[in-house]
Amino acid sequence: MEKIYFIINPNAKNGSCREIWRNIEIELENLDIPYLAFFTEYPGHAQALAESLARKADGTTAVIAAVGGDGTLHEVVNGAASYSNITVGFIPGGSGNDFSRGFEIPKKSVDALSLIVDKSSGHTTEIDIGKIQHNELQEAYFMNNMGVGFDAAVAKASNESRMKQLLNRFSLGRLVYVYILVKKLLTFRTIPIEVAIDGKVYKYSNAWFVTVSNQPYYGGGMKIAPAAIPDDGILDITVVHRISRLKLLFVFISVFWGKHTKFQEVEQFIGKSITIESTGEVLAHADGEAIGHTPLKIQACPKALKILSGKRNPGHLEELKMNDCH
Ligand SMILES: Nc1ncnc2c1ncn2[C@@H]1O[C@H](COP(=O)(O)OP(=O)(O)OP(=O)(O)O)[C@@H](O)[C@H]1O
């Protein structure tokens, strides 16, 4: 039987992920499924663990499942993405869980587990990932989205917020995201930004943010890129610019239904190779985690990651192959 490794962030959702893991452990024992479990001890640890497990598998197939929020999964993906023998699984135990929305992974942990242990209920699906080069040496992958500007500032402040930790106890962590979003909306200063998409350059003198998406959802359920398909080999780019603070608030309300695209200040593009530059250093995030600042180069890596999802590969682009992203 294929080896199954779990990487658990016991602190996700302010510690309630421990309870989720306890239920999973009981279920695994009931089902008599062999597995190994590792608990993260610090930010970045999930990536190191995933990398080490993938390397030690030495070419044999294995499943590495993240138990936590999208931040933990982001790290597991970054550790495992270069290993084609690894399939990534996910048990949602965080506060945002956009990945499970986009890839139809059940909210209930025991149901999510069945995608990992019972191959008849889940599907191994090859999905695209985005690769970000943010200086000569460093690179990061994203499975949901990345962004530059206002959304990165909101993500950073929200991750650092102590109030979020407090409200997470009452499952109200998302309220903090909204609170910080509104607060930043009142203070953020727009930025000059240059976006090149497959060689075509777009210049914005007053941009709020640029987001590059692999799947529709971000920020805990906002449908920022309603048309994004995670296995089409293409990334969806959203630019919001030259908009008043009040109107931007309406954009953020309408984004939950994917209706923000109706605003003329919201521009959408698709592309495979993107660069984002500014006159200064503008904050960036990948899957909601801070990753540095502009200038950045982003590339679509078609079907570069195998995941266990509730969704089948539509198979409409079967000619896409794993490319040389790694
Ligand atoms: N043991 C740990 N202690 C502290 N931080 C950790 C630990 N393990 C992982 N992290 C960090 O916690 C952050 C949030 O993790 P994750 O997304 O899984 O949980 P979350 O509660 O959903 O958080 P968020 O609401 O930000 O998505 C990640 O940046 C990750 O690097």
The ligand as an SDF file (V2000), in Angstrom:
LIG
                    3D

 31 33  0  0  0  0  0  0  0  0999 V2000
    3.5250   24.9030   14.7900 N   0  0  0  0  0  0  0  0  0  0  0  0
    3.3740   26.1140   14.2910 C   0  0  0  0  0  0  0  0  0  0  0  0
    3.4690   27.2080   15.0720 N   0  0  0  0  0  0  0  0  0  0  0  0
    3.2750   28.4350   14.5940 C   0  0  0  0  0  0  0  0  0  0  0  0
    2.9750   28.7140   13.2940 N   0  0  0  0  0  0  0  0  0  0  0  0
    2.8650   27.6660   12.4630 C   0  0  0  0  0  0  0  0  0  0  0  0
    3.0560   26.3220   12.9110 C   0  0  0  0  0  0  0  0  0  0  0  0
    2.8630   25.5020   11.8500 N   0  0  0  0  0  0  0  0  0  0  0  0
    2.6030   26.2900   10.8030 C   0  0  0  0  0  0  0  0  0  0  0  0
    2.5920   27.5910   11.1510 N   0  0  0  0  0  0  0  0  0  0  0  0
    2.2830   28.7710   10.3300 C   0  0  0  0  0  0  0  0  0  0  0  0
    0.9330   29.1510   10.6020 O   0  0  0  0  0  0  0  0  0  0  0  0
    0.4410   29.9170    9.5090 C   0  0  0  0  0  0  0  0  0  0  0  0
   -1.0410   29.7120    9.3210 C   0  0  0  0  0  0  0  0  0  0  0  0
   -1.2630   28.3710    9.0780 O   0  0  0  0  0  0  0  0  0  0  0  0
   -2.6130   27.8320    8.4450 P   0  0  0  0  0  0  0  0  0  0  0  0
   -2.9830   28.6010    7.2490 O   0  0  0  0  0  0  0  0  0  0  0  0
   -2.4370   26.3780    8.3040 O   0  0  0  0  0  0  0  0  0  0  0  0
   -3.6710   28.0560    9.5950 O   0  0  0  0  0  0  0  0  0  0  0  0
   -4.8910   29.0460    9.7300 P   0  0  0  0  0  0  0  0  0  0  0  0
   -5.3090   29.0010   11.1350 O   0  0  0  0  0  0  0  0  0  0  0  0
   -5.9330   28.7460    8.7200 O   0  0  0  0  0  0  0  0  0  0  0  0
   -4.2950   30.3880    9.3740 O   0  0  0  0  0  0  0  0  0  0  0  0
   -4.8700   31.3790    8.3210 P   0  0  0  0  0  0  0  0  0  0  0  0
   -6.1710   31.8250    8.8860 O   0  0  0  0  0  0  0  0  0  0  0  0
   -3.7980   32.4190    8.2720 O   0  0  0  0  0  0  0  0  0  0  0  0
   -5.0250   30.6210    7.0120 O   0  0  0  0  0  0  0  0  0  0  0  0
    1.3010   29.5170    8.3210 C   0  0  0  0  0  0  0  0  0  0  0  0
    1.9870   30.6680    7.9060 O   0  0  0  0  0  0  0  0  0  0  0  0
    2.2930   28.4970    8.8590 C   0  0  0  0  0  0  0  0  0  0  0  0
    3.6000   28.7180    8.3700 O   0  0  0  0  0  0  0  0  0  0  0  0
  1  2  1  0
  2  3  1  0
  2  7  2  0
  3  4  2  0
  4  5  1  0
  5  6  2  0
  6  7  1  0
  6 10  1  0
  7  8  1  0
  8  9  2  0
  9 10  1  0
 10 11  1  0
 11 12  1  0
 11 30  1  0
 12 13  1  0
 13 14  1  0
 13 28  1  0
 14 15  1  0
 15 16  1  0
 16 17  2  0
 16 18  1  0
 16 19  1  0
 19 20  1  0
 20 21  2  0
 20 22  1  0
 20 23  1  0
 23 24  1  0
 24 25  2  0
 24 26  1  0
 24 27  1  0
 28 29  1  0
 28 30  1  0
 30 31  1  0
M  END
$$$$
